[in-house]
Every structure is written in C-alpha cells, then in structure tokens.
Amino acid sequence: MSGRHQPPGVSPHRLAAIHKKAQHLARARREKAGSPPHGLTHARRGIALRFERMRRAGLGAVASFLAVLGPGLLAGLSDDDPAGITTYSVLGTDYGYQLLWVIPLSTVLLIQFHLIAVRIGAATGKGFVAAIRHRYGHGWGYFAVIALLLTNFGTICAEYAGISAAGSLIGIPSWVSAPLAGVLISMVVVLGSFHRVERILLVISATLALYLVDGVLAGPDWSSVARHSLIPSLPTGAGAWVAVAATLGTTLAPWGLAFIQSYAVDKKITVANLRWERLDVVVGSLLTGVIGLAIAVACAATLHRAGVHIENAADAAAALEPLAGSFAKLLFGMGLLGASLLAAAIVPLATAYSIAEGIGAQASLDLDSRHFQLFYAAFIGVTVAAVSVVSIPGLPLIPLIYSSQVINAVLLPLHALALHLLARDVSLMGEACSSRSAMLAEWLGIAIIISCVLALAVNWVAL
C-alpha cells in the first residue's frame, strides 16, 4: 500500500489486521443473510434464496410451495432410474400382477423415510453423513461414506448402462453414448448454479410421465391390477423373494435417502418450511410409485401374457413393439433415456455430498468449483469410473444392475435405523425430534424392511 493511502501513525501490519477483520465481519454478515461464505459464487444465486425472501415476506401458499419444491420430486423420481425400470419390468414380466403390492408398500415406506431424512436436514442443517459424523464421531462418518460409495457405484453404472441401452435402440454404441452423456452431465453440474441445475433436472424428470401412457396402452386387466396392488400374496420361491427385495431396494434406496437430506440442506429448507416440504415429498414419492406401477403393469399385461423373458429395460422396450406397437416402444425408450439422465446426475451428486460431508468439507451446488474442488472432484471421479466400466465391450451389466438393487435392500435396514436414531435424538433435533407415535411408525417400517431382507436370506440358504 502506498504512503498516501496510509493514515498517519498506523503501521502496514496494523492496516493489514484491520483489513482482515473487516473481511471477516463482511463474511459473517453474508453468512447470516444466507449468502455463500465467499464472493466468488455463480453469477445467478440459486432459486432457494429468492423464494426464501418471498416466504419471509408472507406471500401465499403457491410461493411457499415453490420455495421448497425440488428435494422430494427429484429424490423420488430418480428412484425410477434404469435399475428401477429394469427391476419393475422383470417384476411384471416374470410374475405378472402377482407381486404388484410390493410397489405400493415400498412407496409408503419411501414417503415415511424421506420425510424423516428431510426433517433431520432441516433441523440440523447437516446432510446424512455430516449428521452421523457430528453425532457419533469421525469413524462412523467414514464407515457411512464407504458403505454409500460401494453401494452407489453399482447404481451409477446402472444409470449409464440405461443411457447406453436407450442409445442402442437407435443404433448408438455404448462407447459413444455413455462418455458423451457423462461429459454433458458433468458440465451442467460443475458449471451451473443450484438454480440452473435444479431446473434442468426437474425438466428431465417430466419425461418419466411417458411410462403412464405406456401403462394405459398395454391394455391391462384393471380389476386384477387393483386387487393385486392392494392385497398382498406371499412370494413363492427364492426368485420371487429376490424380486421383492430388489423392488424394495430400488424404490427406497439408501442413496436416495442420503441425497434428499443433503439436497434439502443445500436448498436451505428449515423447520419452518417443513409443512410445505412434506407436500413436495409426498407428491414426489407418489409419482415414483405410480410410475413404477405403470412399468410393471405394462410388462405384466404384454410380456408376461406372451411368455416373453427379458433381462433389462431395453429388452422390455424392444419386446413391447410387436405386442403394443412401435409407439409403446418409443415411449418406453424415451422414458428410459430421461430416467437415465436424471439419475446419472442425482446418484453421483448424492455420492459427492456424502464424500465431502464425511471428511468435513463443504458441499454445495451453488458455489464455484474453485472453492469446492473436493465436492466436484468426487462427482467427476465416480462419473468417469462408471462411464469407463459401462464402455467396456461385452461386460455383463445386467447382473451388476440387479445385484446393486439387492445390495441396496440389504444395507437399507442400517440406513433406516441410523435415520431413526438421529431423528429421536433430542440433543441433535431439539423440538423437531420424533414423537412417540412417530417412533412407533419408524420401528414398524424398519421391521418390514428387515422382514423382507431376512426372507430373502432364508430362501438363499434353503437353496
């Protein structure tokens, strides 16, 4: 600093200290106002803060709902990913209408545990792994990161396998479609603001509505659909129990529970917003279940009736053409592509959130990549690894996809139990902790999950 700008009698070191203190105070003011901890954010601040101001101004119900819209819809609909579509397709193709009841049951559990995860995020301001790390120590935080990383990777491979399968329907090889999709998705996530990323993902998620049309085009027996959706019938044989566990694991996935909590924190959902966020979660979960049911019904009404055997969602799309027409095949393929692109962004995001939280680093979609290298490096790292695996010619991806859903179901009880313990902790949750009736409902949900997994294990042992 030149002498003419230096007040008399004040040393350069003293000036530097004053300047540093002023920066600290300015940063504290920005954080208090809900702004990022530095000034190098994306040019367009995310939609969350703008709607937060609308909420504080007392604007109506529509603004309040739009302010929280996103976590429930994205976390729910991303469960209808290629692995989920494959699982629902196999469920309908192999077992007809018999096991449809598993999807509504899974949807009820999805609503229950997504609500718990969002409430924890709103009350603590911490994602799942960050909350585990804060409450139980670094060791358990690292364990949660490793478990989620191992289970998520197979699912991420499944998302890019879905993109490859959708591309193969029009003759694009996997070594072209998967890397191209990986580059485009990474550019959107790394270069875009929270607002832009969320808007793009919500638009992509709308393509899943195509499966509702497919379900109607299949011409199912609606009375059988209603009866088997509402009245459970016990699975017979190990294969049926695997299908039940895989359906549960693909609908209520651990990565989805981790994502919705971290994403709600990133969107700045607070306890005061929970009334409207609950609506977002319920709508997203119900749409997830309805779409999954439509996929299973479409396959049950056509492929199961014709005795067709499939191994993946692309097989289902191709097999639908002679049975339900080329339009049904087109809709199925377009839905598969949309679902793949959505989940190929969401699951790596969930993994990146978890990795960053596990080592105590910050993670947000609304801050530039220069200050959050670890978060974006984790996202790009798992994306590159998954794309590389999917691009290997001749690699049997279907066993990887299906087994990843079974692994999700096996690890789901641990995740559900961890959410229950966090939600009932008064020291962590304060007044937002679970009530006695909520805890009983949580234990019932955990018991149902454990029962399905134990039934699966018993059948495997019997074989």
Secondary structure, 3 states (H helix, E strand, C coil): CCHHHCCCCCCHHHHHHHHHHHHHHHHHHHHHCCCCCCCCCCCCCCHHHHHHHHHHCCCCHHHHHHHHCCHHHHHHHCCCCHHHHHHHHHHHHHHCCCCCCHHHHHHHHHHHHHHHHHHHHHHHCCCHHHHHHHHHCHHHHHHHHHHHHHHHHHHHHHHHHHHHHHHHCCCCCHHHHHHHHHHHHHHHHHHCCHHHHHHHHHHHHHHHHHHHHHHHHCCCCHHHHHHHHHCCCCCCCHHHHHHHHHHHHHHCCHHHHHHHHHHHHHCCCCHHHHHHHHHHHHHHHHHHHHHHHHHHHHHHHHHHHHCCCCCCHHHHHHHHHHHHCHHHHHHHHHHHHHHHHHHHHHHHHHHHHHHHHHCCCCCCCCCCCCCCHHHHHHHHHHHHHHHHHHCCCCCCHHHHHHHHHHHHHHHHHHHHHHHHHHHCCHHHHHHHCCCHHHHHHHHHHHHHHHHHHHHHHHHHHHC
